[in-house]
Amino acid sequence: MNHAHTKDNTLIKICGVSDHAAAEFAARAGADFVGVVLVESSPRFVPPALAIELARTIRNAGAIPVAVIQLPIDDATRAALSAFAVIQFHGVETPSDVAPFAQTHPQCELWKGLHFSTQTCTEWMNSGHVQRLVVDGMDPGSGASFDHRLLSALDDNTRARCLLAGGLDATNVAQSLSVARVSGVDVSSGVESSRGVKDQGMIRAFIDAVRRA
């Protein structure tokens, strides 16, 4: 999977789509990755059967589908992962929890969503078990922001494998990128008209703002 970051190509992930229209629109609008949440406690949860269909829609529209999960998972969720190119762990997993997925799902990149700390980011990157980090605020997935200047403490290689999340929208993403200097961004609530409901105009505005940054 060759989605390398360049200065002119910040990676964009639109996360938490729950219907085919939003999934297709996000991909065709220019998102590199589109996330589908298989966590029942989330307002953006979709059941495994629908997740498989959404992954197909995302691929057909030209983006890479990402399954967002929290361990442990049931058999239906585990089976659905085969439809995805990326598995993003978004719970309290440890590197040793994630490691077996490299053998059971070799077709997938493995990502970890986490609350930012220099130590945690460094430990996950040094573990060798994940390809990217989605760096979020204190309550990952809530849309709450954090001080993006903190990422300057990370080395260049680690920052190059981070997607910034938490509190991003079309009005602030350019400034956040200039401060954080990471390879990509991840947005969910910042492109929603109400909780869990994606807005096509907001998706377009966000992607345009990133491309202009």
N, C-alpha and C positions, 0 to 999 in steps of 0.2 A: 504494500500500500504506500504509494509515493506521494504523500501530501506534504511536501517540504515547505517550510515557511521561507519566503523571501520578503524583502523590504516592501515590495509592491503587492504582496499577496498574503495578507493576514488571514489566517484560517478562521472560518466562521462556523459555529455550531448553533443551530436553532433547536432548542430542547423542549420536550414535553408536548409534541403534537399528538393529537388523539383522534384525528379523522383524516380521510384521504385528501380532502381539499387542502387542508393546512400543510400536510406532508408534501404534496406535490408542489404547492405554491412556494414553500420555503426552498425546496430543491431547485426549482426552475428560476427562482429569483436570485440564486447565486450562492446559497449556503453550501459549504463543503461537506458538512455533516448535519444530519437531522436526527435528533434523539427521541426515542420512544421509551416511556417510563413503565416498567413492569414491577412497580412497588405499590402494593395495595393501599397503603396509607396515604399515598399522594393524590391530590385532586386531579392530577394528570394521568392517573393509572389507566392503562388499557390491558384487557385480558390477553393471554398468550396467543389465542387464535387470531385476534385482530392485529396484534403486534407483528405477526408473520406477514399478514397482508400489507400492513403499512411499510414494512421493510422492503417489500417488493415494489411498492409505489415509489418509495424514495430512490431506490436503485434505478428504476425505469426513468425517473425524472432527472437523473444525473448526479445525485449526491450519494454519500456513504451513510448507511443506517447504523445508528448507535443504540444498543440496548442498555438501559440504565436499570441496575438491579441492586438489591441489598441482600447479602447472605444472612440466613440460609434461604434457598429457593426451593420451590416444589418441582415435581417432575415435569409438569406442563411448561413451566417457565424455562427450565433447563432445556427442554426440547426445542423451544422457540428460539433459543440463542443461535441455532444453526443457520437462521435466516439473516443474521447480522454479521457485519464486518468488524465491529468494535463492541466490546463489552466494557461498560463503565460501572465500576463498583462505587456505590454511593452511601455505604453504611459505615460501620465501625470495623471493617475488615482489616486484617494484618497482612503483610506480604506473604506469610505462609498460608493464609486462607486463599489467596489469589493464585498462588503458584500452580496448583493442579490444573487450572483452566488452560494453561499453556499447552498441556498435553491433551486435554479432552476437547479443546476448541482451537486447534492449531491455525485455523483460517482467520482467527480474530486477533486484532490488536487488543491489548488490555490496558485500560485507563483506570485511574483512581481519582474520585472526587473527594476533596478534603478541605477542612478549615486551614487557613494559612498559618504555618509557622516555618521558620527556616529549617529547624531540626527535622520536622516531619517530612517536608518536601525532599530534603537531602536524603533521609533514610529510605524513602520510597524509590527515589531514583537510583540510589546505590544498591537497592535490593536486586535490581535487574529483572523484576517480575512485571513491570509496567512500562509502556512506551510513552505515555503522556500522563500529566496531572491536570485536573480541572480544579483550580484554586479558588475557593469560595470564602464567604464570610463565616461568622460564628455559627449560623444556622443554615447549612448548605441547602440550596433549593428554595429558600424563602424569599430571595430577592434583596436581602439585606446586604449592604455594602461593607467594605472595610478599607483601611488606608492602603491604597495600592502602591504607595512609595516603599512599603516594606519589602516588596519583591526585589528591590535593588540589592538586598543582602544576598540574593542567590547568585551563583556563578552563571556565566553566560550559557553554558551547555544546559543547565537545568531550566533557566528561563526560556530557552528555545524549545523546550518540551512541555511548556505550560500553556493552558488556556485559562484566561481570566474570566471569572464569573462573579455574580453578586452585585445587584443594584445597577446593572448596565441597561442603558436604553439609547435611543438615537441622539439624545441631547448631550450625553456625557461620555460616550464610548471613545471618541477621538482623544479627549483629554486623558482618559484612563489608560489608553494604549501608550500615549507619549510618556506617561509616568512609569507604568509597569514594565514596558519594553519586553513583552512576551510575544509568543508566536501566534496566538489566536485568542478568540473571545467566545464565550458561551452565554447565551441569553435565553430566558424562559419568560418570567413575569414581565420583563421589559418590552415584550411584544404581544402583550395580552390586553384586551379590552375589559375583561373581568377574569377573576382567578380561574385558570385552566382553559380559557377561551382565547385562542390565537387570533390576532387581527392582521389581515393581509397588508393593510396600509402601514402598520407599525413594523411588520417584518421587512417590507420594502425600504422603509425609512432607515431602519437599523443597518441593513446591508449596505445601503448607499452611504451612510455615515462612515462605516468602516472603510469602504473603498476610497472615500475621499480623504481619510486620515493620513 
